[in-house]
Amino acid sequence: MTKADKKKKSKKPVETENAGVEVEVSTETDAEQPGGELDEALAKIGELEQELADATDKHLRAVAELDNFKRRTAKEKSELAGYVKAGVFRDILGLVDAFERFFQHVENSQSELDGGFVQGVELMHKTLQKVLAQHGVEAVNETGVPVDYNLHEAVMTEPVDDEKQDQAVVEILEVGYKIGDKLIRPAKVKVGVFDG
């Protein structure tokens, strides 16, 4: 059925000048078909609802992606700051080692050094240790503990008589350092080996 068929004809009287005769003129008007326009409207509503759902989904995904981006960049920033901090302190640790060697030399040396000089160096060493502690730098220098290869670098072994000392740190050769759980430098240690 075509649209033309769906239109119905209506009769209107039309007066003409000539004869006063009524002529039937057909004018087309939309016929009300039950369900035709309603189906179109429902289909359009369905399309619009789907577009709205798609747009809402895209919006929610964009918001979630932005939140993930913010979290990821904050974490990366924090990690980067930790790496920079660890790098700076790694460089400073050479100075700490120099102080330690100086004190060992003074302790083992027979020569007399000016007491004020040694006290001045000790004060600088304590100040440096305090600065490191304020920034969360901790020494890894405990002996008698089991070797933790996340914290220790075993560079030597030594035979031990006590089975409890097997695979334990018996001597610190170079102090290690960490900031929180992040290792800056592993401790170089001598490890006990029980021969049984």
Backbone hydrogen bonds, N-H to C=O, Kabsch-Sander energy under -0.5 kcal/mol:
donor,donor_aa,acceptor,acceptor_aa,energy
6,K,2,T,-1.5
7,K,3,K,-0.8
7,K,4,A,-0.6
8,K,29,T,-1.1
10,S,27,T,-0.7
12,K,25,V,-0.6
14,V,23,V,-0.5
20,G,16,T,-0.6
23,V,14,V,-0.8
25,V,12,K,-0.7
25,V,23,V,-0.6
27,T,10,S,-0.6
27,T,25,V,-0.5
29,T,8,K,-0.8
33,Q,31,A,-1.0
36,G,33,Q,-1.0
37,E,33,Q,-0.7
39,D,35,G,-2.3
40,E,36,G,-1.7
41,A,37,E,-2.6
42,L,38,L,-2.8
43,A,39,D,-2.4
44,K,40,E,-2.3
45,I,41,A,-2.5
46,G,42,L,-2.5
47,E,43,A,-2.3
48,L,44,K,-2.5
49,E,45,I,-2.8
50,Q,46,G,-2.2
51,E,47,E,-2.5
52,L,48,L,-2.5
53,A,49,E,-2.6
54,D,50,Q,-2.6
55,A,51,E,-2.6
56,T,52,L,-2.8
57,D,53,A,-2.5
58,K,54,D,-2.5
59,H,55,A,-2.4
60,L,56,T,-2.8
61,R,57,D,-2.5
62,A,58,K,-2.3
63,V,59,H,-2.5
64,A,60,L,-2.5
65,E,61,R,-2.6
66,L,62,A,-2.3
67,D,63,V,-2.5
68,N,64,A,-2.6
69,F,65,E,-2.4
70,K,66,L,-2.6
71,R,67,D,-2.5
72,R,68,N,-2.8
73,T,69,F,-2.7
74,A,70,K,-2.2
75,K,71,R,-2.4
76,E,72,R,-2.7
77,K,73,T,-2.6
78,S,74,A,-2.3
79,E,75,K,-2.8
80,L,76,E,-2.8
81,A,77,K,-2.5
82,G,78,S,-2.1
83,Y,79,E,-2.4
84,V,80,L,-2.7
85,K,81,A,-2.7
86,A,82,G,-2.8
87,G,83,Y,-2.5
88,V,84,V,-2.4
89,F,85,K,-2.5
90,R,86,A,-2.4
91,D,87,G,-1.6
92,I,88,V,-1.7
93,L,89,F,-1.9
94,G,90,R,-0.5
94,G,91,D,-0.8
95,L,92,I,-1.2
96,V,92,I,-1.5
97,D,93,L,-2.6
98,A,94,G,-1.9
99,F,95,L,-2.1
100,E,96,V,-2.3
101,R,97,D,-2.6
102,F,98,A,-2.2
103,F,99,F,-2.5
104,Q,100,E,-2.1
105,H,101,R,-2.5
106,V,102,F,-2.8
107,E,103,F,-2.3
108,N,104,Q,-2.2
109,S,105,H,-1.7
113,L,111,S,-0.5
118,V,114,D,-2.0
119,Q,115,G,-2.4
120,G,116,G,-2.1
121,V,117,F,-2.2
122,E,118,V,-2.6
123,L,119,Q,-2.3
124,M,120,G,-2.1
125,H,121,V,-2.4
126,K,122,E,-2.6
127,T,123,L,-2.4
128,L,124,M,-2.4
129,Q,125,H,-2.5
130,K,126,K,-2.3
131,V,127,T,-2.3
132,L,128,L,-2.4
133,A,129,Q,-2.3
134,Q,130,K,-2.4
135,H,131,V,-1.2
136,G,133,A,-1.8
137,V,132,L,-2.7
138,E,178,K,-3.5
140,V,176,G,-3.8
141,N,139,A,-0.7
144,G,169,V,-3.9
147,V,167,Q,-2.5
149,Y,147,V,-0.6
151,L,148,D,-2.4
152,H,148,D,-3.2
153,E,187,A,-3.6
154,A,152,H,-0.5
155,V,153,E,-0.6
155,V,189,V,-2.4
156,M,189,V,-1.2
158,E,191,V,-2.3
160,V,193,V,-2.1
163,E,161,D,-0.5
165,Q,162,D,-1.5
166,D,163,E,-1.4
167,Q,192,G,-3.0
168,A,165,Q,-1.8
169,V,145,V,-2.9
170,V,168,A,-0.6
170,V,190,K,-2.8
171,E,190,K,-1.3
173,L,171,E,-0.7
173,L,188,K,-2.9
174,E,188,K,-1.9
176,G,140,V,-2.1
177,Y,185,R,-2.2
178,K,138,E,-2.3
179,I,182,K,-3.1
180,G,136,G,-1.0
180,G,178,K,-0.6
182,K,179,I,-2.4
183,L,181,D,-0.6
184,I,177,Y,-2.3
185,R,177,Y,-2.2
187,A,151,L,-2.6
188,K,174,E,-2.0
189,V,153,E,-2.3
189,V,187,A,-0.6
190,K,171,E,-2.7
191,V,156,M,-2.7
192,G,168,A,-2.8
193,V,158,E,-2.5
195,D,160,V,-0.7
